[in-house]
Amino acid sequence: MSRIAVAGATGTVGSLITGRLTAAGHTVVPVSRSAGVDLHTGAGLAEALAGADVVVDASNAAPADPEADVVAAIAAATRRLLDTAREQGVGRFVAVSITNIENPVFDRHGYYLAKRAQERVIAESGFEATVVKTTQWHEFAENPAAVWFAEDSVTVADWLVQPVAADAVAEVVVDACVGEFAGARIELGGPETVRLPELTARLLAARGDGRPVKTVPPVLPALGEGVLLAPASARLVGPTVAEWLDRV
């Protein structure tokens, strides 16, 4: 069995990756602030990665200061994670990223620019590395980037998405950690497309939440026109929205 360090182990997909690895008998070392590890300063990082066979980066290393340069911060955190992994003799690196961030429509989108920088740092590292690029997760139905909750209503930006379950992403990441080297990139998407307001409305209904959903145009028109959908080369994995809702 392997020793695997998971950056972002307490996040949505990181916790699922951790659970799957642990259930399979692997030793998981959480790399998170709650575990005393800071990707921005490097505090506790060498100790966490000592003896690890694989490092998973499922972190969101955006700086706490909203005025800070998110691109520089995430690139630096990724480089620090890779450098420390190399120093500790780690053999493989697996990261989670986002589909289609290379599209020029996102050239002024800070977080997507940061994910581009992250991927670039990984590609230049010389590591046996796999980047798992996914469409938005089903859980995006509640993401504050496009969904805003009020006491008597919910407002949702009219994005067109192809949601994939975070647990399905975790399964692919685990396979990339412990299976044969999967290559530099895996594209992953869900089996169907849906408008985000519909996805949110269906989730609310499944919970018995009767608040109406109000639809507003996306800040970037392309977000409603398909720029977030999986490329033709992507691996499409279930569950469907209906199947996912049966489990929540």
C-alpha positions in Angstrom: 0.0 0.0 0.0 1.0 3.6 -0.6 1.6 6.7 1.5 -0.3 9.5 -0.1 -0.3 13.2 0.9 -3.4 15.1 0.0 -3.3 18.9 -0.3 -6.8 20.2 0.3 -7.8 17.1 2.2 -10.7 18.9 3.9 -12.3 20.3 0.7 -15.2 19.0 -1.3 -13.3 16.6 -3.5 -10.2 16.3 -1.2 -12.2 14.8 1.5 -13.7 12.3 -0.9 -10.3 11.4 -2.3 -9.1 10.9 1.3 -12.0 8.7 2.1 -11.5 6.5 -0.9 -7.8 6.1 -0.4 -8.2 5.3 3.3 -10.9 2.7 2.5 -8.5 1.0 0.0 -5.9 0.6 2.8 -3.5 3.4 1.8 -2.0 5.8 4.4 -3.3 9.3 3.9 -1.5 12.4 5.2 -3.7 15.5 5.1 -2.0 18.6 3.9 -4.2 21.5 5.1 -4.1 24.4 7.5 -6.2 22.4 10.0 -3.4 19.7 10.0 -0.8 22.4 10.6 0.5 22.7 7.0 0.5 26.0 5.1 1.2 25.9 1.4 1.9 29.6 1.3 4.6 29.6 3.9 5.7 26.0 3.7 5.2 25.5 7.4 4.9 21.8 8.1 5.1 20.8 4.5 8.4 18.8 4.5 7.2 16.8 7.5 3.8 16.0 5.8 5.5 14.9 2.6 8.2 12.8 4.2 8.0 9.2 3.0 5.1 9.9 0.6 4.9 8.0 -2.6 2.3 10.3 -4.2 1.1 13.9 -3.7 -2.4 14.9 -4.6 -3.1 18.6 -5.1 -6.8 19.2 -4.6 -6.2 22.5 -2.8 -7.7 25.9 -3.3 -4.6 27.9 -2.4 -6.1 31.3 -3.0 -4.7 33.9 -0.5 -6.9 35.0 2.4 -6.3 38.7 1.5 -8.7 39.6 -1.3 -6.2 42.3 -2.5 -3.4 39.8 -3.0 -2.4 38.5 -6.4 -4.3 35.1 -6.7 -2.3 34.0 -9.8 1.1 34.6 -8.1 -0.1 33.0 -4.8 -1.4 29.8 -6.4 1.6 29.5 -8.7 4.0 29.9 -5.8 2.1 27.4 -3.6 2.1 24.9 -6.4 5.8 25.4 -7.0 6.5 25.0 -3.2 4.5 21.8 -3.1 6.3 20.3 -6.1 9.7 21.4 -4.9 9.1 19.9 -1.5 7.8 16.7 -3.0 10.9 16.4 -5.1 13.1 17.0 -2.0 11.3 14.2 -0.2 11.6 11.7 -3.1 7.9 11.6 -4.0 7.4 9.7 -7.3 4.1 10.9 -8.6 2.0 14.1 -8.5 -1.7 14.3 -9.3 -3.7 17.6 -9.4 -7.3 18.6 -9.9 -8.1 21.4 -12.3 -10.9 22.8 -14.4 -11.9 22.1 -18.0 -11.4 24.8 -20.7 -9.5 27.3 -18.6 -7.3 27.9 -21.6 -10.2 29.6 -23.5 -9.4 33.3 -24.2 -12.8 34.2 -22.7 -11.2 33.7 -19.3 -8.2 35.9 -19.9 -9.4 38.3 -17.3 -10.8 35.7 -14.9 -8.4 35.8 -11.9 -9.0 32.3 -10.6 -8.9 30.6 -14.0 -5.7 32.4 -14.8 -4.4 31.1 -11.5 -5.4 27.5 -12.5 -3.6 28.0 -15.8 -0.5 29.1 -13.9 -0.8 26.0 -11.7 -1.0 23.7 -14.7 2.0 25.4 -16.3 4.1 25.0 -13.1 3.2 21.3 -13.0 4.0 20.8 -16.7 7.4 22.4 -16.3 8.3 20.5 -13.1 9.6 17.3 -14.8 7.4 15.2 -12.4 5.4 12.1 -13.4 2.3 14.2 -13.1 -1.3 13.9 -14.1 -3.8 16.8 -14.1 -7.4 15.7 -13.9 -9.4 18.5 -15.5 -13.1 18.4 -14.7 -16.3 20.3 -15.6 -18.2 21.9 -12.7 -19.3 19.4 -10.0 -22.9 18.7 -9.1 -22.1 20.5 -5.9 -21.7 23.7 -7.9 -25.5 24.0 -7.6 -24.7 25.9 -4.3 -21.5 27.6 -5.3 -21.4 31.3 -4.3 -19.6 32.2 -7.5 -22.9 31.9 -9.3 -25.6 31.1 -6.7 -26.8 33.6 -4.1 -29.1 32.6 -1.3 -31.6 35.0 0.4 -34.2 34.3 3.0 -37.1 34.2 0.5 -35.4 33.3 -2.8 -32.3 32.0 -4.6 -30.7 33.9 -7.5 -28.6 31.9 -10.0 -26.5 32.9 -12.9 -27.7 31.3 -16.2 -24.6 29.1 -16.8 -24.7 26.1 -19.1 -22.9 23.3 -17.3 -22.2 19.6 -17.7 -22.0 18.6 -14.1 -19.9 15.7 -12.8 -20.2 14.2 -9.3 -17.3 15.1 -7.0 -17.1 11.5 -5.9 -16.7 10.4 -9.5 -13.8 12.9 -9.7 -12.3 11.4 -6.6 -12.5 7.9 -8.0 -10.5 9.0 -11.1 -8.0 10.8 -9.0 -7.4 7.7 -6.8 -6.9 5.6 -9.9 -4.4 8.1 -11.2 -2.6 7.8 -7.8 -2.3 4.1 -7.5 -2.7 2.7 -11.0 -0.5 2.7 -14.1 0.7 6.2 -15.0 -2.4 7.8 -16.7 -0.5 10.4 -18.7 -0.3 14.2 -18.3 -4.0 15.0 -18.6 -7.4 13.4 -18.0 -10.5 15.3 -19.1 -13.6 14.5 -17.2 -17.2 15.5 -17.6 -20.7 14.5 -16.6 -23.2 12.6 -18.8 -25.6 15.5 -19.5 -25.9 19.2 -19.8 -28.2 21.4 -17.7 -28.7 25.1 -17.0 -27.4 26.0 -13.6 -30.7 27.5 -12.4 -32.4 24.2 -13.1 -29.8 22.3 -11.3 -30.1 24.5 -8.2 -33.9 24.3 -8.4 -33.9 20.6 -8.6 -31.5 20.4 -5.6 -33.7 22.7 -3.5 -36.8 20.6 -4.5 -35.1 17.4 -3.4 -34.5 19.0 0.0 -38.0 20.2 0.3 -36.8 23.8 0.1 -39.6 25.8 -1.6 -37.7 29.0 -2.2 -38.1 30.2 -5.8 -35.1 30.4 -8.1 -34.5 33.6 -10.0 -32.3 33.5 -13.1 -29.9 36.3 -14.0 -27.6 36.6 -17.0 -24.0 35.5 -16.5 -21.3 38.1 -16.2 -19.6 36.5 -19.2 -22.1 35.6 -21.9 -19.9 32.6 -22.9 -20.7 31.0 -19.6 -24.2 30.5 -20.8 -23.2 29.4 -24.3 -21.2 26.3 -23.7 -17.7 27.3 -22.8 -17.9 25.2 -19.6 -18.8 22.0 -21.4 -16.6 19.0 -21.6 -14.4 18.7 -24.8 -15.1 15.9 -27.2 -12.1 14.0 -25.9 -13.4 13.9 -22.3 -14.3 10.8 -20.4 -18.0 11.2 -19.4 -19.0 9.6 -16.1 -22.1 9.3 -14.1 -24.2 9.7 -12.1 -26.8 11.7 -13.9 -28.3 14.7 -12.1 -31.4 12.6 -11.1 -29.2 9.8 -9.8 -27.1 12.2 -7.8 -30.2 13.9 -6.3 -31.4 10.5 -5.1 -28.2 10.3 -3.0 -28.2 13.8 -1.4 
